[in-house]
Amino acid sequence: MTQPQKGICAEPNLHAQYLMLNVVDEDTHAIRAKLARTLELFDHYDNEHYEAMVTGVVAIGVQYWPEVYPEGYPQELRPFPDMQSEDRCAPATPCDLFIQIRADRQDICFALGLEIMELFRLHCELVEHLHAFRYLDGRDLTGYLIAPNNPRGMHKQEIAVVGDQDPDFAGGSYIHIQRYRHDFRRWQMLTERQQEQVMGVTREHHMASPEANASSHFIRMSAADADGNNVPLLNQSMPYGDMHEQGVFFVSYASSSNAFKTLLHSRIVGDENDDYDRLLDFTVAETGAAFFAPSITFIRTQAML
């Protein structure tokens, strides 16, 4: 039986550390072994610091997958859907490996990140790293809840984990990431009523706002597929920032890569009336990449080949 990586369906944490890496040598056997070793590090820190609720995910980028695992290819693993409409865009900034570390202690995220970087030091270069954190009761820095309609309980696995439709890669998950930078100066110039119109919900209680319309953020985020069903993905986004720059690091997990593409189209291009996500007038996507997170079983088996 395939075992999904623990971090895919884990409950939210207080802190996250994201590592984006490019592989700089051709020793794919070493990379396979060290991906498996990374899973062992997740388990070690979880056991040693159980109160921190440590979880992690390792994922392989679209371009690098055929090099490290040439024996097979996940059915829906496709390049990030680089998309643009007028002044709204979702740039593609691919990299080879994505590692997500989450815990309820920032020091544990940092220590685990250092060990992982030392593990890959001779084989990879760091493209980007980012610390994200839980803000208030799970809100974005704009003040509104992040993904309040996320699936819960066992439904998470149905949404986020590949099943029998691709048996060779069952237990895996399609991941899409984007780093958004907010324009807080413009956002804070809006009145609370104007902000609620942009978001489509009230700030305090996340109730449908009377000001909502087809271009409101939460309506565009509730995109439907061709059959009228809500887009099935698990949103694990978290805010980041300092005194100079703030934003949100978007991370989605899904059993199908089509889910993210549908969502992105809903936000950037919009519907037949050109109703796009108005929040994009106040935040800009600066990065975007697509990955596949294989099951624990797959990673450990391939490491021994």
N, C-alpha and C positions, 0 to 999 in steps of 0.2 A: 504494500500500500504506500502510495506517495505521500510525503509529509510536506505541506507548505511551510515556507519560512515563517517563523513566529511573528515577526514584525508586521506582516501584511494585514492581519486581522486583529492586532493587539489594540487594547484600549488606549485612549490618548494619554500622553505624558506631559510633563512640565517643560522639558527641554528636548532639543534635537540638534544633532550635528550632521551635516550633509557633506560628503566628500565626492568630488567629481575628478576622475583620474583618466589619463591616457597612458596606454602601455607603450613602452619605448624599446622593448627588445622582442625577440622572436621565440623565446622559451615558453611556449604555450603550456608545456607540461608543468612548469613551475607555477604559472598563473593558476592552472586548475587546482594544484595542490594548495596554493595560498588562499584561493576562494574557499576551499573546504576548511582551512585553518582559521579563516575569519569567522566561520560559523562556530568553531570551537571557542574562539575568544568571546563571542556573544554569550555562549553558555557559561563560560567561566565567570564573566563579570556578573551575570544574572545570579549565579550560585553564591558568589562571594559578597555581593551587595544586593541581596534579595529585596531589601526595603526600597531600592531605587527602581524596581520594575523595569530592568534593562531589556530592550528588544532591538533587533537589527534586521536589516535586509541588504543583500548584495545582489546587484543586477548587472547585466551585460548589455552594452549598447548594440544598436542595429548593425553598424559597420564592423564591429569587432567580433560579433557572434560567429561568423563563418570561420574565423581564424582560430578561436579558442575551442569551439565545439563544431568541427566541420562535418560530423557524422549525421547531423540532422538540424532542422530549422523549424522553430515554432510557426504554425500555420499563418498567424496574423501579425507577425513581427515585421513592421514596416517603418520606413524613415519618419521622423517627426513631420507632421503635416504643416509645413511652412505656409502660412496663410496671410493674406493682406487684403484690405478693403479700405479705400481712401487713406486716411492717416492712421488706421488701426492695423497692427501687424502682430504676428506671432513668429518671431525669428527662430530658425533652427540653429542650435549651437551644439552639435553632437559631441559626445565623448565616449570613451570605451567602457568605463566602469562607473557605477553609481553605488555609493554605500550610505545607507541611512542608519544612524544611531539615535535611539531615543531612550530617555530615562527621566526619573523624577529628581535627579541631581545633575547639575551642570558639570561638576568636577568629574563625575563618572563618564559623561559624554566625552569630555576633553581627554581623560586618561585613556579611554578605549580608542579614541581617534588617533592618539599618538602611537599606540601599539600597532594599529592597523597601518599607519603610514610607515612605521619602521619595517613592518612585514613586507610591504610592497616597494620599499625604498629603491632597490636595485632594478626594479622592473617597470616602474610607473613614474609619471610626473603629475603633480597636483595641478589641475586646471582651475578649480575653484573650491573653496570650502566656506561653509556658512553655519552660524549658530542661530537657531530659531527657538522660540519660547512660547509657552502658553500665556495669553494675555487676558487678565480678568477671568471671566467664566467661559473661556473658549471663543473669544472675539478676535476679529481682525483689528488692526490699529485704527481703522475708520470708526470703530465702535460697534460694529454689527457682528452677530454670530457667524462663525465659519461652519458651513455644512451642517446646519441643524437637522436636515432631513437625511443624514447618512443612515445606511442600513445598520441594524443592530443585531446582536446575538449571532445565531447561526446563519442568519441571512447575509452577513458580511461575506462568508466564504462562498456562498452561491453567486454573489455579485463579483467578487474580487479574484477568485481562483479558478483556473482552467480545469474543466472536468473531462468527461468522456468524449467531448467533441474533438479533442486532440490528445489521444491516450499516451503518446510518447512524451508529452510535456504536461500531463495532468499534475496538478499541484503547484504549477507556476502561475505567474501573474504578469500582465502587461502594465508597465509603469510609464507615465509621462510626467515630466517635471518642467516647471517654468518659474523663473524668478521675476517677480513684478516689483517695480519701484513706484511708490505712491508720490503724487504731487500734493503734499499736505497743505501747502499754502493755498492752492486753488480750492481744495476740499473744504478747508475751514472757513472760506469766504461764503459758503452756502449756509443758509438758515437750516434749522433742524427739519423743517417741512420740506425744503428742497432736497436735503439729503435722503429723506424717506421716500421722496418721489424717485430719486435715482436708484435706491435700493429696492423699493417695492414693498417694504415692511417697516413697522415701527421699530425704533432703535431699542427701546427698553424691553419690550415683551415679544418681539419678533412676530407680531400679528400683521396680517395683510393690511397695507396702508390704503386709505381711500385715494391717495395720490398715485397709486401704482398704475402703470400702463405697460404696453407690450415691450417697451425698451428697458423696463426696470431690471436690475441685476438678477434678482432671485427668480424672475420669470424666464429670463434668458438662460439661467443656470438650470432651469427645469426643462431642458430641451427634450423633445420626443423624437423617436426614430420614425422610419417610414410607416410603421404599423401603429403609430400613436402611443407607443409605450415610453415611459420615462427612461432616459439614458442610464443604464446600469453601471455605476462606478462608485468606488469608495474614495472619498476625498480626505486626505490626511494633511492638508495644508496647515502651515503655522506661520505666524508673523515673525519678522526679524527687524533689526534696526539699531541705530545709535543716535547720537545727537545731530548727525549730518545727513543720514539717509535712512528711510524706513520703507517697508514693503511687506509682501507676503511671498513665501516660498510654496508654490503650488505643487502638490504631489498627489497623483491619482493612481489607483490600482483597479484593474478590471480583468474580467475573464475574456474580454474581446478588445482589440485595439480600436475597433470602430466606434466604441462608446466615446472616447476622448475626441475623435475627429468630429463627431456629431455635435458635441458640446462646444468645441472651439468654433465651428461654423455658426452655431446659434449666437455666440457672443460677438464674433468679429464681423461676419457677413450679415447675420440677422435673418429675418423672415422675408416673405414676398413683398412686404411693405417697407423693407430696409430698416426695420426696427432692430438695431444692434444693442449691445449691452452698454448703457450709458455710463457705467462705472469706468469703462475704458477711456473716458474723457479725463479721468483723474488718476489713472495708473497705467504704467507702460510695461509690457513684457520685454525683458532684456535678454533672456535665455530661453531655450526650449530643447528638450531631447527625449528620445524614446528608448526604452529598455525592456528586457525581459528578466524577471526574477525566477530562476528555475526552482524546483522543489529541493528540499534538503537531500532527499534521496538521490536526485539526479546529480547534484553537485558532488556528493560524497562518492557515488559510483564512478563518475567520470574522473575523479582525482586519482583513482586506483588503476586506471587504464594506462 
